[in-house]
């Protein structure tokens, strides 16, 4: 196992452990920290292991960060629908 995959596994375990902690802000600060550390780690995984392994790791990261992704998707969809309504 390469160093990047070992770090990605530790990142996923840390994300699961952080999700178990009580939080007043619904874990948003922790999610931002996981995103900030996960993106460079994903680039490292792709660089060291190739794009197919990087895709698998990205899907695993998406399962850990499913709520921020869901909120981001809704925000982006709302912005594009408003933009489309203004320009039609």
N, C-alpha and C positions, 0 to 999 in steps of 0.2 A: 504494500500500500504506500502510495506516495505521500509526501508531507502535506500537500494541498488537500488530498482526500481525508487524511487524518484530521486536519484543521476543520474541514467542512463537517465532519462527523461531530467533532467537539462543539462546533457552532450550533448544530441541530440539537444536541443534548442540552446545551446552555439555553437555547430558545425554549425548549420544553420545560426546563426547570424554572425559568423566569416566568413562564405562563402560570405556574402554580402559586406564585407569590401574590398576596393581596395588593391591590393598587387602587388609588383614588382616581387616577386619570385613565382608567381602562387600559393600562399598559402601553399607552402611546409613546411615552418617553423611551421605554424599553424597545418598542418596535423601531423607533428611529435609530437607536443604537445598533440594533440587529441589522437594519438596512445599511447603515454606514459601514459596518464591518463586513457584511455579507457580500456587497457588490465587489469590492476589491478581491475578496476571497474567491468569488465566482470567476473573476478574470484570471486569477492564479490557477484555478482548477482547469479552466479551458486551455490556458497556455501550457500547462504541464501534462494534461491527459487527453486533450482533444475536445472537439465540440460535442460529440455524442455523450461523453461522460459529463461535460458541462451542462448539457440539457437535462440529464437525469438529476444532477445536483440542483439546477434551477427549479425543477419541478418539486423537489424536496423542500427547497427554501420557500416556494410558493405555498406549500401545505403548512409550513410553520407560520408564515406571514399572511394567512388567508384573509383576515379582516382588514388589514391595511390595503391589500390588493382589491378587495371588494369595494371599499370606500373610494379608493382612487379610480376604479373603473366607473362607479356611479358619478363621481365628480367630473371625470372626463366626458362621459356620455352626456351629462347635463350641459356642459359647456358647448359641446358640438351641436346639440339640439338647439340651444339658444342662438348660436352663431348661424345655423342653417335657417332658423326662423327669421332672423334679421336680414338675411341675404336672399331670401326667396321672394 
